[in-house]
Amino acid sequence: MDLTLPAILGHIGYLLLIIASLVRVILPLRVLAIGSGLFAMASSLMYGTQDWPWELVFASVNIYQTIVIIRERSMARLTPEEETLRQKMFGQLSIVDFHRMIRTGSWVSVEAGEEVTKQGHPVVRIVLLTDGAASVTIDSEVVAYLKQGDFIGEMAFVSGNPASATVETITPSRYLMWRFADLKALLAKHPDIQSALQSVFNRNLIDKLSRDGTQENAEQF
């Protein structure tokens, strides 16, 4: 086995690349890839081979991506309200991805009596109720109540159908709102966000279906 300095540097480069392939967290993976490229480049230069430009390109690309990741993380500052929401509902998302999702939407505060969706009308936004409560009315009959942590308009977001019910706030409320077009564009670019959001949709749907009757729900508000 060749134990000269160039060979040792090459072995270290390959070892770092193997370790990087086992790492699932993106920033340490990039750092390991940079180290692998630099060690391999040093080995090539000492051997006098012509591979070092490709190894320099490999290291440079990973250096650039590392700078982008660090910059995104430094800019992804959450308010206490947003951090609480992330921990309660979106813990599987990184702070950077959650920040992307939050900034795609808008925070809205409304009084009681705000109509969020209207039965039979097109729905253009999806709403996550973070404070307050709302009623769900079908054909003039209240069939359910929504509370903190419930989505409004998620079925229309998935199906594209008009609203199946009228949803109206019954207390002063606050919610996070995304326009369909903006959210779909975000999810198309970031599969991890799409997966996390679908998981939250599913959990919320199960929670809604487990509630028994409007009277019992109404007593919560």
Short mmCIF file of the C-alpha atoms (twelve columns), coordinates in Angstrom:
data_MODEL
# 
_entry.id   MODEL 
# 
loop_
_atom_site.group_PDB 
_atom_site.id 
_atom_site.type_symbol 
_atom_site.label_atom_id 
_atom_site.label_alt_id 
_atom_site.label_comp_id 
_atom_site.label_asym_id 
_atom_site.label_seq_id 
_atom_site.Cartn_x 
_atom_site.Cartn_y 
_atom_site.Cartn_z 
_atom_site.pdbx_PDB_model_num 
ATOM 1   C CA . MET A 1   0.000   0.000  0.000   1 
ATOM 2   C CA . ASP A 2   1.404   3.382  -1.024  1 
ATOM 3   C CA . LEU A 3   1.962   5.484  2.114   1 
ATOM 4   C CA . THR A 4   3.632   8.471  0.511   1 
ATOM 5   C CA . LEU A 5   2.191   11.894 1.338   1 
ATOM 6   C CA . PRO A 6   0.288   12.292 -1.972  1 
ATOM 7   C CA . ALA A 7   -1.242  8.821  -1.539  1 
ATOM 8   C CA . ILE A 8   -2.252  9.558  2.074   1 
ATOM 9   C CA . LEU A 9   -3.911  12.811 0.982   1 
ATOM 10  C CA . GLY A 10  -5.785  10.902 -1.716  1 
ATOM 11  C CA . HIS A 11  -6.931  8.261  0.770   1 
ATOM 12  C CA . ILE A 12  -8.178  10.975 3.139   1 
ATOM 13  C CA . GLY A 13  -10.090 12.576 0.276   1 
ATOM 14  C CA . TYR A 14  -11.837 9.294  -0.577  1 
ATOM 15  C CA . LEU A 15  -12.552 8.620  3.103   1 
ATOM 16  C CA . LEU A 16  -14.196 12.025 3.545   1 
ATOM 17  C CA . LEU A 17  -16.286 11.422 0.414   1 
ATOM 18  C CA . ILE A 18  -17.469 8.072  1.794   1 
ATOM 19  C CA . ILE A 19  -18.375 9.669  5.137   1 
ATOM 20  C CA . ALA A 20  -20.224 12.466 3.299   1 
ATOM 21  C CA . SER A 21  -22.340 9.873  1.484   1 
ATOM 22  C CA . LEU A 22  -23.490 8.564  4.876   1 
ATOM 23  C CA . VAL A 23  -24.410 11.984 6.311   1 
ATOM 24  C CA . ARG A 24  -28.028 13.123 5.915   1 
ATOM 25  C CA . VAL A 25  -27.668 16.655 7.311   1 
ATOM 26  C CA . ILE A 26  -26.863 18.946 4.399   1 
ATOM 27  C CA . LEU A 27  -24.359 21.375 5.971   1 
ATOM 28  C CA . PRO A 28  -21.969 18.734 7.406   1 
ATOM 29  C CA . LEU A 29  -22.288 16.853 4.103   1 
ATOM 30  C CA . ARG A 30  -21.150 19.940 2.179   1 
ATOM 31  C CA . VAL A 31  -18.234 20.537 4.564   1 
ATOM 32  C CA . LEU A 32  -17.067 16.938 4.177   1 
ATOM 33  C CA . ALA A 33  -17.369 17.221 0.390   1 
ATOM 34  C CA . ILE A 34  -15.213 20.358 0.441   1 
ATOM 35  C CA . GLY A 35  -12.558 18.548 2.474   1 
ATOM 36  C CA . SER A 36  -12.678 15.582 0.108   1 
ATOM 37  C CA . GLY A 37  -12.200 17.806 -2.933  1 
ATOM 38  C CA . LEU A 38  -9.326  19.759 -1.397  1 
ATOM 39  C CA . PHE A 39  -7.429  16.664 -0.235  1 
ATOM 40  C CA . ALA A 40  -7.927  14.999 -3.630  1 
ATOM 41  C CA . MET A 41  -6.737  18.166 -5.392  1 
ATOM 42  C CA . ALA A 42  -3.616  18.341 -3.216  1 
ATOM 43  C CA . SER A 43  -2.875  14.680 -3.971  1 
ATOM 44  C CA . SER A 44  -3.283  15.247 -7.720  1 
ATOM 45  C CA . LEU A 45  -0.997  18.288 -7.681  1 
ATOM 46  C CA . MET A 46  1.701   16.393 -5.810  1 
ATOM 47  C CA . TYR A 47  1.441   13.442 -8.199  1 
ATOM 48  C CA . GLY A 48  1.457   15.840 -11.147 1 
ATOM 49  C CA . THR A 49  -1.753  14.435 -12.664 1 
ATOM 50  C CA . GLN A 50  -4.283  16.479 -14.627 1 
ATOM 51  C CA . ASP A 51  -7.291  15.674 -12.390 1 
ATOM 52  C CA . TRP A 52  -6.858  18.633 -10.050 1 
ATOM 53  C CA . PRO A 53  -9.004  21.137 -12.054 1 
ATOM 54  C CA . TRP A 54  -12.058 18.872 -11.699 1 
ATOM 55  C CA . GLU A 55  -11.369 18.422 -8.004  1 
ATOM 56  C CA . LEU A 56  -11.080 22.214 -7.670  1 
ATOM 57  C CA . VAL A 57  -14.442 22.634 -9.403  1 
ATOM 58  C CA . PHE A 58  -15.984 19.995 -7.091  1 
ATOM 59  C CA . ALA A 59  -14.663 21.755 -3.984  1 
ATOM 60  C CA . SER A 60  -15.651 25.217 -5.303  1 
ATOM 61  C CA . VAL A 61  -19.241 24.173 -5.996  1 
ATOM 62  C CA . ASN A 62  -19.577 22.810 -2.473  1 
ATOM 63  C CA . ILE A 63  -17.969 25.933 -0.985  1 
ATOM 64  C CA . TYR A 64  -20.533 28.058 -2.828  1 
ATOM 65  C CA . GLN A 65  -23.426 25.858 -1.655  1 
ATOM 66  C CA . THR A 66  -22.120 25.992 1.925   1 
ATOM 67  C CA . ILE A 67  -22.058 29.800 1.817   1 
ATOM 68  C CA . VAL A 68  -25.643 29.793 0.499   1 
ATOM 69  C CA . ILE A 69  -26.795 27.478 3.311   1 
ATOM 70  C CA . ILE A 70  -25.078 29.547 6.019   1 
ATOM 71  C CA . ARG A 71  -26.523 32.759 4.557   1 
ATOM 72  C CA . GLU A 72  -30.047 31.296 4.447   1 
ATOM 73  C CA . ARG A 73  -29.761 30.136 8.043   1 
ATOM 74  C CA . SER A 74  -28.559 33.532 9.205   1 
ATOM 75  C CA . MET A 75  -31.550 35.195 7.518   1 
ATOM 76  C CA . ALA A 76  -34.124 32.683 8.772   1 
ATOM 77  C CA . ARG A 77  -35.152 34.534 11.901  1 
ATOM 78  C CA . LEU A 78  -38.519 33.579 13.378  1 
ATOM 79  C CA . THR A 79  -40.742 35.593 15.691  1 
ATOM 80  C CA . PRO A 80  -41.755 33.930 18.994  1 
ATOM 81  C CA . GLU A 81  -45.187 33.293 17.463  1 
ATOM 82  C CA . GLU A 82  -43.655 31.602 14.420  1 
ATOM 83  C CA . GLU A 83  -41.212 29.518 16.460  1 
ATOM 84  C CA . THR A 84  -44.087 28.285 18.650  1 
ATOM 85  C CA . LEU A 85  -46.035 27.296 15.533  1 
ATOM 86  C CA . ARG A 86  -43.016 25.465 14.096  1 
ATOM 87  C CA . GLN A 87  -42.470 23.469 17.267  1 
ATOM 88  C CA . LYS A 88  -46.153 22.571 17.651  1 
ATOM 89  C CA . MET A 89  -46.993 21.653 14.048  1 
ATOM 90  C CA . PHE A 90  -43.935 21.662 11.782  1 
ATOM 91  C CA . GLY A 91  -41.148 20.210 13.896  1 
ATOM 92  C CA . GLN A 92  -39.982 18.033 11.009  1 
ATOM 93  C CA . LEU A 93  -39.076 21.104 8.951   1 
ATOM 94  C CA . SER A 94  -35.733 22.849 9.232   1 
ATOM 95  C CA . ILE A 95  -35.837 26.469 10.339  1 
ATOM 96  C CA . VAL A 96  -34.809 27.517 6.816   1 
ATOM 97  C CA . ASP A 97  -37.647 25.589 5.128   1 
ATOM 98  C CA . PHE A 98  -40.177 26.759 7.712   1 
ATOM 99  C CA . HIS A 99  -39.001 30.333 7.184   1 
ATOM 100 C CA . ARG A 100 -39.526 29.898 3.425   1 
ATOM 101 C CA . MET A 101 -43.050 28.637 4.013   1 
ATOM 102 C CA . ILE A 102 -43.942 31.410 6.458   1 
ATOM 103 C CA . ARG A 103 -42.606 34.165 4.202   1 
ATOM 104 C CA . THR A 104 -44.641 32.838 1.281   1 
ATOM 105 C CA . GLY A 105 -47.792 33.516 3.295   1 
ATOM 106 C CA . SER A 106 -49.207 36.416 5.320   1 
ATOM 107 C CA . TRP A 107 -50.327 36.832 8.910   1 
ATOM 108 C CA . VAL A 108 -53.885 38.162 9.245   1 
ATOM 109 C CA . SER A 109 -55.851 39.296 12.333  1 
ATOM 110 C CA . VAL A 110 -59.644 39.558 12.049  1 
ATOM 111 C CA . GLU A 111 -62.676 40.192 14.215  1 
ATOM 112 C CA . ALA A 112 -65.585 37.817 14.762  1 
ATOM 113 C CA . GLY A 113 -67.847 37.550 11.721  1 
ATOM 114 C CA . GLU A 114 -65.071 37.390 9.097   1 
ATOM 115 C CA . GLU A 115 -66.102 35.092 6.238   1 
ATOM 116 C CA . VAL A 116 -63.081 32.998 5.285   1 
ATOM 117 C CA . THR A 117 -64.784 30.813 2.670   1 
ATOM 118 C CA . LYS A 118 -68.285 30.847 1.173   1 
ATOM 119 C CA . GLN A 119 -70.112 27.702 0.149   1 
ATOM 120 C CA . GLY A 120 -70.147 27.183 -3.617  1 
ATOM 121 C CA . HIS A 121 -67.654 29.965 -4.295  1 
ATOM 122 C CA . PRO A 122 -64.093 29.518 -5.612  1 
ATOM 123 C CA . VAL A 123 -61.372 29.240 -2.990  1 
ATOM 124 C CA . VAL A 124 -58.078 30.998 -3.717  1 
ATOM 125 C CA . ARG A 125 -56.302 30.750 -0.368  1 
ATOM 126 C CA . ILE A 126 -55.549 28.244 2.352   1 
ATOM 127 C CA . VAL A 127 -55.733 29.357 5.966   1 
ATOM 128 C CA . LEU A 128 -54.145 27.982 9.145   1 
ATOM 129 C CA . LEU A 129 -56.044 29.174 12.197  1 
ATOM 130 C CA . THR A 130 -53.504 29.980 14.924  1 
ATOM 131 C CA . ASP A 131 -55.790 31.743 17.388  1 
ATOM 132 C CA . GLY A 132 -59.557 32.015 17.820  1 
ATOM 133 C CA . ALA A 133 -62.386 29.877 16.432  1 
ATOM 134 C CA . ALA A 134 -64.666 29.583 13.406  1 
ATOM 135 C CA . SER A 135 -67.951 27.928 12.476  1 
ATOM 136 C CA . VAL A 136 -68.506 25.650 9.488   1 
ATOM 137 C CA . THR A 137 -71.913 26.060 7.858   1 
ATOM 138 C CA . ILE A 138 -73.458 23.932 5.093   1 
ATOM 139 C CA . ASP A 139 -76.851 24.954 3.670   1 
ATOM 140 C CA . SER A 140 -77.431 27.385 6.559   1 
ATOM 141 C CA . GLU A 141 -76.755 24.729 9.211   1 
ATOM 142 C CA . VAL A 142 -73.705 24.822 11.465  1 
ATOM 143 C CA . VAL A 143 -72.071 21.410 11.145  1 
ATOM 144 C CA . ALA A 144 -68.735 21.920 12.909  1 
ATOM 145 C CA . TYR A 145 -66.425 24.340 14.651  1 
ATOM 146 C CA . LEU A 146 -62.776 24.984 13.950  1 
ATOM 147 C CA . LYS A 147 -60.126 25.873 16.492  1 
ATOM 148 C CA . GLN A 148 -56.464 26.756 16.795  1 
ATOM 149 C CA . GLY A 149 -54.369 24.496 14.563  1 
ATOM 150 C CA . ASP A 150 -57.117 23.809 12.011  1 
ATOM 151 C CA . PHE A 151 -56.746 24.407 8.281   1 
ATOM 152 C CA . ILE A 152 -59.422 26.075 6.160   1 
ATOM 153 C CA . GLY A 153 -59.523 25.529 2.411   1 
ATOM 154 C CA . GLU A 154 -57.074 22.618 2.296   1 
ATOM 155 C CA . MET A 155 -59.516 20.345 0.438   1 
ATOM 156 C CA . ALA A 156 -60.088 22.979 -2.225  1 
ATOM 157 C CA . PHE A 157 -56.313 23.437 -2.446  1 
ATOM 158 C CA . VAL A 158 -55.909 19.745 -3.232  1 
ATOM 159 C CA . SER A 159 -59.014 19.263 -5.423  1 
ATOM 160 C CA . GLY A 160 -59.508 22.684 -7.021  1 
ATOM 161 C CA . ASN A 161 -63.237 22.474 -6.238  1 
ATOM 162 C CA . PRO A 162 -65.335 25.371 -4.881  1 
ATOM 163 C CA . ALA A 163 -65.848 25.696 -1.134  1 
ATOM 164 C CA . SER A 164 -68.042 22.912 0.256   1 
ATOM 165 C CA . ALA A 165 -68.970 25.060 3.270   1 
ATOM 166 C CA . THR A 166 -69.029 28.602 4.585   1 
ATOM 167 C CA . VAL A 167 -66.426 29.204 7.279   1 
ATOM 168 C CA . GLU A 168 -66.825 32.276 9.494   1 
ATOM 169 C CA . THR A 169 -64.861 33.376 12.543  1 
ATOM 170 C CA . ILE A 170 -66.898 33.414 15.747  1 
ATOM 171 C CA . THR A 171 -64.236 35.098 17.896  1 
ATOM 172 C CA . PRO A 172 -61.446 37.570 17.191  1 
ATOM 173 C CA . SER A 173 -58.970 35.356 15.358  1 
ATOM 174 C CA . ARG A 174 -55.534 35.244 13.827  1 
ATOM 175 C CA . TYR A 175 -54.423 33.067 10.987  1 
ATOM 176 C CA . LEU A 176 -51.631 32.388 8.534   1 
ATOM 177 C CA . MET A 177 -52.799 32.596 4.919   1 
ATOM 178 C CA . TRP A 178 -51.263 31.423 1.644   1 
ATOM 179 C CA . ARG A 179 -52.604 32.102 -1.820  1 
ATOM 180 C CA . PHE A 180 -52.903 28.859 -3.764  1 
ATOM 181 C CA . ALA A 181 -50.626 29.932 -6.612  1 
ATOM 182 C CA . ASP A 182 -47.842 31.069 -4.257  1 
ATOM 183 C CA . LEU A 183 -47.989 27.928 -2.122  1 
ATOM 184 C CA . LYS A 184 -48.046 25.580 -5.127  1 
ATOM 185 C CA . ALA A 185 -44.984 27.321 -6.577  1 
ATOM 186 C CA . LEU A 186 -43.156 26.906 -3.256  1 
ATOM 187 C CA . LEU A 187 -44.054 23.218 -2.924  1 
ATOM 188 C CA . ALA A 188 -42.918 22.518 -6.482  1 
ATOM 189 C CA . LYS A 189 -39.440 23.797 -5.593  1 
ATOM 190 C CA . HIS A 190 -39.159 22.242 -2.135  1 
ATOM 191 C CA . PRO A 191 -40.341 18.609 -1.813  1 
ATOM 192 C CA . ASP A 192 -39.463 18.528 1.903   1 
ATOM 193 C CA . ILE A 193 -41.954 21.314 2.583   1 
ATOM 194 C CA . GLN A 194 -44.579 19.550 0.487   1 
ATOM 195 C CA . SER A 195 -44.091 16.319 2.424   1 
ATOM 196 C CA . ALA A 196 -44.272 18.079 5.792   1 
ATOM 197 C CA . LEU A 197 -47.365 20.063 4.835   1 
ATOM 198 C CA . GLN A 198 -49.150 16.930 3.570   1 
ATOM 199 C CA . SER A 199 -48.353 15.209 6.853   1 
ATOM 200 C CA . VAL A 200 -49.828 18.127 8.817   1 
ATOM 201 C CA . PHE A 201 -52.921 18.130 6.562   1 
ATOM 202 C CA . ASN A 202 -53.451 14.439 7.286   1 
ATOM 203 C CA . ARG A 203 -53.071 14.834 11.052  1 
ATOM 204 C CA . ASN A 204 -55.464 17.770 11.081  1 
ATOM 205 C CA . LEU A 205 -58.036 15.872 9.008   1 
ATOM 206 C CA . ILE A 206 -57.910 12.937 11.435  1 
ATOM 207 C CA . ASP A 207 -58.328 15.353 14.354  1 
ATOM 208 C CA . LYS A 208 -61.341 17.010 12.715  1 
ATOM 209 C CA . LEU A 209 -63.014 13.667 12.016  1 
ATOM 210 C CA . SER A 210 -62.485 12.537 15.610  1 
ATOM 211 C CA . ARG A 211 -64.536 15.405 17.047  1 
ATOM 212 C CA . ASP A 212 -68.048 14.429 18.041  1 
ATOM 213 C CA . GLY A 213 -70.817 16.805 17.053  1 
ATOM 214 C CA . THR A 214 -71.195 20.564 16.898  1 
ATOM 215 C CA . GLN A 215 -72.611 20.965 20.407  1 
ATOM 216 C CA . GLU A 216 -69.595 19.391 22.051  1 
ATOM 217 C CA . ASN A 217 -67.266 21.490 19.917  1 
ATOM 218 C CA . ALA A 218 -69.226 24.665 20.627  1 
ATOM 219 C CA . GLU A 219 -68.735 24.235 24.366  1 
ATOM 220 C CA . GLN A 220 -64.986 24.756 23.853  1 
ATOM 221 C CA . PHE A 221 -65.441 28.379 22.749  1 
# 
